[in-house]
Amino acid sequence: MCAAEAVSAAHFRNVERVGFIGTGSMGRPMIAKLLHAGYQVDVYDIDPAAAKD
């Protein structure tokens, strides 16, 4: 791990809420993993109905 990665990791250690853009074939599984890990996730999608699921 380089110094920049260590600083970045330390900075995000206390993050509990994240924003996510897109719920397509890649976004939906990534959002599911974040939710399963205990994060609060704010989601935006061009289709408002997709963001509600």
CYANA upper distance limits for C-alpha pairs under 8 A (distance plus 0.5 A):
  1 MET  CA      5 GLU  CA      6.53
  1 MET  CA      6 ALA  CA      7.05
  2 CYS  CA      6 ALA  CA      6.86
  3 ALA  CA      7 VAL  CA      6.72
  4 ALA  CA      8 SER  CA      6.55
  5 GLU  CA      9 ALA  CA      6.43
  6 ALA  CA     10 ALA  CA      6.60
  7 VAL  CA     11 HIS  CA      6.58
  8 SER  CA     12 PHE  CA      6.89
  9 ALA  CA     13 ARG  CA      6.58
 16 GLU  CA     38 GLY  CA      8.10
 16 GLU  CA     39 TYR  CA      5.57
 16 GLU  CA     40 GLN  CA      6.65
 17 ARG  CA     39 TYR  CA      5.97
 17 ARG  CA     40 GLN  CA      4.94
 17 ARG  CA     41 VAL  CA      6.22
 17 ARG  CA     42 ASP  CA      8.04
 18 VAL  CA     39 TYR  CA      7.53
 18 VAL  CA     40 GLN  CA      6.81
 18 VAL  CA     41 VAL  CA      5.53
 18 VAL  CA     42 ASP  CA      6.72
 19 GLY  CA     41 VAL  CA      6.13
 19 GLY  CA     42 ASP  CA      5.09
 19 GLY  CA     43 VAL  CA      6.38
 19 GLY  CA     44 TYR  CA      8.35
 20 PHE  CA     27 GLY  CA      8.31
 20 PHE  CA     31 ILE  CA      7.93
 20 PHE  CA     41 VAL  CA      7.36
 20 PHE  CA     42 ASP  CA      6.60
 20 PHE  CA     43 VAL  CA      5.36
 20 PHE  CA     44 TYR  CA      6.81
 21 ILE  CA     27 GLY  CA      8.11
 21 ILE  CA     43 VAL  CA      6.40
 21 ILE  CA     44 TYR  CA      5.36
 21 ILE  CA     45 ASP  CA      6.40
 22 GLY  CA     27 GLY  CA      6.10
 22 GLY  CA     28 ARG  CA      8.26
 22 GLY  CA     43 VAL  CA      7.73
 22 GLY  CA     44 TYR  CA      6.53
 22 GLY  CA     45 ASP  CA      5.19
 22 GLY  CA     46 ILE  CA      7.87
 22 GLY  CA     51 ALA  CA      8.32
 23 THR  CA     27 GLY  CA      4.87
 23 THR  CA     28 ARG  CA      5.17
 23 THR  CA     31 ILE  CA      8.33
 23 THR  CA     43 VAL  CA      8.33
 23 THR  CA     44 TYR  CA      8.33
 23 THR  CA     45 ASP  CA      6.73
 23 THR  CA     50 ALA  CA      7.15
 23 THR  CA     51 ALA  CA      7.18
 24 GLY  CA     28 ARG  CA      6.32
 25 SER  CA     29 PRO  CA      7.82
 26 MET  CA     30 MET  CA      7.02
 27 GLY  CA     31 ILE  CA      6.54
 28 ARG  CA     32 ALA  CA      6.71
 29 PRO  CA     33 LYS  CA      6.80
 30 MET  CA     34 LEU  CA      6.85
 31 ILE  CA     35 LEU  CA      6.68
 31 ILE  CA     41 VAL  CA      7.73
 32 ALA  CA     36 HIS  CA      6.56
 33 LYS  CA     37 ALA  CA      6.60
 34 LEU  CA     38 GLY  CA      7.02
 34 LEU  CA     39 TYR  CA      6.00
 34 LEU  CA     40 GLN  CA      8.28
 34 LEU  CA     41 VAL  CA      7.79
 35 LEU  CA     39 TYR  CA      5.67
 35 LEU  CA     40 GLN  CA      6.98
 35 LEU  CA     41 VAL  CA      7.30
 43 VAL  CA     51 ALA  CA      6.24
 44 TYR  CA     48 PRO  CA      7.92
 44 TYR  CA     51 ALA  CA      6.24
 45 ASP  CA     50 ALA  CA      6.98
 45 ASP  CA     51 ALA  CA      5.90
 47 ASP  CA     51 ALA  CA      7.34
 48 PRO  CA     52 LYS  CA      7.16
 49 ALA  CA     53 ASP  CA      7.49
